[in-house]
Amino acid sequence: MALKTHSRRYVWSGHCVVVSLVLTCSCFILTWIVLTSTKNRSNGGTLTVHKLIVRKTLAPSCRQTKSKTHLNLEKRSRHDEENEADNEHVFHNQAIFLQDYKEMMKKLKIYVYPHKADDNFANIFLPVNFKPSGNYASESYFKKALMQSSFITNDPTEADLFFLPFSIARLRHDPRVNVGGIQDFIMAYVFNISQKYPYWNRTNGADHFYVACHSAGRTAMEKAEEVKLNAIQVVCSSSYFLSGYVAHKDVSLPQIWPRQGNFNGPTSLERSTLAFFAGAVNSPVRAKLIEAWKNDSEISVHFGRLSTPYSEALLKSKFCLHVKGFEVNTARIGDALYYGCVPIIIANHYDLPFNDVLNWKSFSLVVPTLDIPLLKDVLHNISIKQYQNLKENALNVRKHFQWHMPPLDYDAFNMVMYELWLRCHVLRIPL
């Protein structure tokens, strides 16, 4: 009897803890709603509630209630998700992705704040009139593709999302602004649209987004805090270690050096180099890589200019290393995929592009920085069959890492749009 009483005491204690936690959470949520409501009444009389996205879960479309499939998906435990994420499949759930993608193509509408060709800063807001190129071409390609797409609406009342069309890359090179003036420019721009239009104030910018590929975009919002905290940041520098980037809210933009068409290259038997890297030693991570493997016969690492073409080195290699430099992102993942080389990602805290949809374990390897000295052992432990699966899947996913003009189904542009589609869940509740 004493044992039963003792046991019941623990059960009752557990119930008390649970009830206490529920009451505490309820009070916090109610307080948050009241505070948010009070703040937003002065900004247009609506209550804005953000709906978070669970990683590796596909959210329903912007204007659609959740289907049974989506509800069943959300009920799965993390353990079940990990068991079902078979590394042979490039999608977390291809059937749901394809179905939801079709809904996006039919329904998603974007309103772009208008600017004319004779505006004082037309070069900052309008798409470039040339073919984008270079390391940061993704930003220009996205804007150019968006303006040619069916997602655009001229009616802001039917828009799901609002695009802030300023270009960080072009602001950097505009002598009227330069890098030092970007923060003031963005702050003034957001203030102006919030005064001229009602849409920003309805949600404090939660249904707005901007696009930037250069790392300057990460600090460009320091004087426009509501953009950083509320708006969707579509950026190449997508490190969730840094306070300015929030993985469930923001979107990782793939940094891609533009290349057209497909290029299969040699078979695995013809690739004589185990792993390859070339780049500037501009971070402790790269310095560690060079120090560990600079004289190795199987792992080829270089800094400075190569004596042979870069593409030739990629074609000769089984694995190609993407190593953190100034930022977690570089164009090397896209380079590797294009030339049929399996990417090895050595960049801690990198929120990889399209991570909500693609199963990166099926076509790449993520190696922690601490394991750089063990890199050869890691690669030698990959069987021939595993390598063949990785390479085949790398070839299968590379269409998602290519820009086209006009955009093609499932290319980089439409995959970024799908990531935005997953995030356009803002409830505007009249007060």
N, C-alpha and C positions, 0 to 999 in steps of 0.2 A: 504493500500500500504506500509505503514511504517513497518507493521508486516511482510509482505512478504520479504521486503529488509533485515530485521533483521534475518529472518529465513534463507535466502540465504547466509547471511554472515557466519552463523554457519555451513551451509553445505559446503561452500567453504573452511572455516577454517578446517573442518574435512578432506576434500580431501587433503589439503596441508599437514596435519599431516601424512596421509596415504602415500602420495608420498614421503614425507621426510623419513619416516621409511623404505620404500622399497629401496630408493636410498642408505640409510645408510647401510642396510643389504647387498645390492648388493656390495657396496664398501668393506665391511668387508669380504664377501665371496671371492671376487676377490683377495683381499690382502692376505687372508689365502691360496688360491690356489698358488699364486705367491711364497709366503714364503715356502710353502710345496714343491712346484716344485723345487725351488732353493736348498732346503735342500736335496731332494731325488735325484737330478741329480748327486750328489757326491756319492750316495749310490746305483748306478746301473741303472740310467737313466729311472726311472719310476715315475709316479705321483700316489700316493696312496690316495684314497678317502675312508673314512670309512662311511658305511651306518648304521645309528642308527636304533634300534628296538623300536617300540612303545609298551609299556607294554600292555599285554593282546591281542596282535596281533600276529598271526602266520606269519612269514616271508616266502617267497618262497625259494625253494632249491637253492643250490650254483650255479648250472649251468643252471638255468631255468628262462626264463622271467616270469613276473608276469601274472598269469591267471586272468580271469574276476572275479573269486571268491575272489582272494586276493585283487584285486583292489576295489571291492565292500566292502570288510571287512575294508580296510583302510579308506574308505570314511565315515564310520559310525562315528557319533559324540560320545564323551565320555558319554553323557547322554544316548544315545541309547545302548551303551555297558553295562552300569550299569543296565538298565532296562532288558536287555536280559540275564544277568548273574543270571539266576534263581538258587537259593541256593539249589535246589534239584538235580542239575546236577554237576558232579564232574569235567567236562571239560568246559572250556570257549566256545569251539566249537569243539565237538568231530569229526564231519565229516571232517573238514579241517585238524585236527590233524592226523587222521588215514590215510588220503590221502597223506599228506606230509611226514608222518613217512615211508610209503612204498617207496616214492621217495628217502628218505634218505638211506634206507636199500639197495637200488639199486646203488646209485651214490656216496655217501660220501666216500672219500678216505683220509687216514691219513698216513703221512710219519713220521716215528720215527727215529731220529738221531741214527745211529748204534753204538753199543758198543759190544765188545767181552767179553767172559767169563774170559779171562786172562788179561783184562784191569785192571789198577791199582785201579780204583774205580768202578769195575763191580758191587759190592754190592749196590752202589748208583743208578746205571742206569738200571740194569736189574730187571725183576720181581722177587719177592721172590719165593723161591722153597718150600714153606710150605703154609699151609692154613692160611690166615690172620685172626687175632682175635684182640679183644680189642677195646678200645674207638676210635682209629684212623685207624681202618681197612679199611675204605672207600678208602683211598689213595692207599693202596696195592691192594685191590680188583679191582679198576678201571684199574690199569696198567696191572695186570694179565689178566683181561678179554679183554682188548684192544688187547694185543698181540695174543690172541686166536681168534680174531674176523675177519670177512671178510672185515672190514674197512681198514686194513693194506695194504699198497702198498709199494713195493720196488723201484718203479719208482717215484722219487720226482717231475717229470714234470707233472704227473697226480694227484698230491696231492692237495686237497682243504685246508688242514690244516697240520701244522707241530708240532709234540709233542716233548717238552723238557722233557726227561725222568728222570730227577733227582728226588730223593725222599727226601723230607724235614724230614720225620720221621726217615729215616735211617741216614741222615746227623747228626741229633741231637745226635745219639748214636755212631757215628764213632769217636774214640779217636783222629784221625788225624784232625778232623774238629771241632766237638762239636758245641754247640749253638753259641758260640762267633765267629766262623769262617765261618758260613753259608753265610753271605753276601759277603765275599771275594770269596768264592767258586763259588757262582752263577755269580758274576761279571766276574770272569775268564772264566767260562764255556761259557757264552754268547759271550764274546769277541772271544774265540777260534772258536766257530761255525760260527761266522760272518766272520772270516778270512778264514776258511777252505771251507765253502759252500757259494753260492751266495744267498740263499733263504731268510735269515734274512734281508739282506740289501735291497732287493726289496721292502719291505713294512715296514722297521723299526720294524719288529716283529709283525705286526698286524694280520698276519695269523698263528701265533704260539700260543701255549698254554702249561700250566703246571698244575699239580694237587697237592694240599696239603690239609691235613685235620687238622694238628696240628696248633695252633695259631702262632707258630713260623714262619709259612709260610707268615703271614701278614707283617712281618718286614724283611723277607729274601731278598726282592728286593730293599732295600733302596740304595744299591750301584749299582744297575742295573736298573736305572730309566726308560729306554725304555721298559723293561719287565713290570713294574708296570703301565706305562701309555698307552702302545700300545698292548701288548700281552693279550690274554684271560686268566684270572686267574680263575681256577676252584678250589674254596676253600670252606671249611666248615665255616670259620669265615667270613660270608658274611653280614657285617653291612654296610649299605650305609650311616651311620652317620660318618664313618671314611673315611679319604681322599684317602686311598689306594684302595678302592673298588668302582667300577662304575657299577651300576646294569644293564644298557643296554649293556655293554661290557663284563662284567665278568659273571661267572656262580656260583650259589650256589650249592655246593656239599652236599648232605645229609649225616649227621654223623649218622651211623647206626652200632649198635652192632650186629654182624652177628648171625642170627638165620635162621633155615631152616624150610620149610613147613608152613602150616597155622594152626592157633590155634584160634578157635572160642570163647571158654570160656563160662562163664555163661551168661544168659540172663540179661536184664536190671533189672528185678524184683529181681534177685539174687545178685545184686550188692548193698551192704548196705551202702557203703561210698560214699558221694556226690563227693568229690574231694580229690586227694592224691598227695603229693610231698615228696620226700626224697632226700637229697643232702647236700653238704657242704655249709656253709654260707660264700661264698667267693665273695659276692657283696652286695651293699646297697639294691638292689632289693630283694634279698633273705632274707636279714635281716628284711626288711619291711614286707615280707610275714610271716615270723616266728613270728614276734612281733604281727601281726594282728590276726593270727589264731592258735597260738601254743596250746591253751587250748580249741579249739572248738570241739563239739561233732559230727559235720557233715563233716568238712574239716580237713583232717588228714595231718599235716605237720611235718616232722622229719628232724633233722640234726644228723649226725653221723651214727653209725651202727644200722640197724633195728633189732628188736627181732624176726621178722618173715621173710620168704623169700621175696625178692623184687617182684618176679613174682606173689606171692600170694596177695600182696597189690594191684598190678595193676588189678588183676582179680576181686577183691572185689569192685573196684571203677568205678563209672559212668564216671567221668572226671579225667584226669591225667594232672598235671601241668608241663609245660615246662617253666622254669624260668631262665632268664639270670644269668650266673655266671661270670667268667672272660670274657667270650665272649657271643655273642647272641646265639650261637649254643651249643647244647648238643645232646646226643643220645636219649633223652627222647621222642621225637616225634615218632621215629621209635619203641621204646619200647611200647608206648601207642597203636599205630596202630596194632602192632603184637598181643597184648593181648585184642584187641577189646574195648579199652578205648578211649573215645573222647578226643583229645588233646586240652588243654587250653594253649595258647601261651602268655606268659608275657615276652616279649623281644622287647622293642622298637627298631625300625629301622632294624629289621631282614628281609633281602631279602629272603623270604622263598623258599626252593627248588622247582623247576618246576613251579614257579609262572606264567610263560608265558603260561602254558598249563592247570594246575589244578586250579579249583575254590576252594580255601581254605575255603571259607565261607560255603561250602557244607559239610565239614567233621571236622571242628575245629572252635574254637572261639579265636579271638585275643583280649586280654584285656590289655589296656594301664596300665603302671606302676602306674599311679596316682589313678587308680580304684581298687587297691588291697583291700582297706577297704570295697569296695562295692561288692566284689567277690561273696559272698553268695547270695545277692540280684540278681546279674546278672544270676547266675545259677538257682535260683528258678523261675526266669521269663521265663525259657525255658520250653515250654509245653512238654507233653509226646510224642506227634506226632513229634515235632521238634527234640527232643532227639533221637527218633527212626530213623529218617532220617539221623541225624548226625552219629549215630553209624553204620547204614547200609552202608553209604558212606565211613566211615572210614575203614570198612572191604573191601570195593571194591577197595580202592586206595592203600592198603598196599602192593600189589604186586609191586608197583612202588618204594617201599622203602625196597626192599630186594635184596641182591647180590646173584648171582648164578655163578657157574663155571662148564661148560661154560655158558655164559649169556643166558637168556631167553628173548623172546619178551616182551617189555614194563617193564622190570625189572629196577632196579636202574641204571645199566650200560647203557642200551639203552635209558633211559630217559635223562641221562646226555649227551649222544651222540646227542640226538635230540636238547638239548639246544645249543650245539656247532654248530649243523647244522643251527640253526636260526641265528647264529652269524658269519658264514663264508661268509660274504659279503664284500669283499675287491676288489675294481676295480683296476687292474693294467693297467694304461694307458701309452703307450709308448710316450716319449717326443721327 
